Amino acid sequence: MIYTIGEISKKLNVAPSTLRYYDKEGLIPFVERSANGIRMFNEQDLSGLELIECLKKTGMPIKEIKHFIDCCVEGDSKIQERLSIIESQRISVMEQMKEMQSMLDMLNYKTWYYQTAEKAGTCAVHDGIQLSDVPAEYHKYIEKKKHKKTENTSIKY
């Protein structure tokens, strides 16, 4: 099936100008054009663009994506290098996910903290609170927080 730039941009949820930029940067080297110069995308182009979008969303710079695409164009002689690039990005994403999980843990705990304080009308409800008074799902966060404890301030966060 052949797609126009408008159709492919809707499928990928990106602006047509993004696809033009990718073309200009050499990220989609085999995209064909009609006699009128209109870009015509096929299923293979769509698959490649989905990977480009994936890599971009993981934080890979365009220059590195271009290098990966160049390795793909070179063929089987670059399989090991392509694998190395993908594995490296995969590790990076796993590290990002750990960081995001840590942030989510904090936000979940703080949601509980402020809901409890709101019901009591004061954050002082947490003064002297025991671990047993805190829902079990937040124990891991609190234990981690205890190990990182810094100078006490009068502001309740």
Summary of the structure (lengths in Angstrom):
residues: 157
radius of gyration: 24.7
end to end distance: 55.8
largest distance: 76.0
contacts: 355
relative contact order: 0.07
helix: 70%
strand: 4%
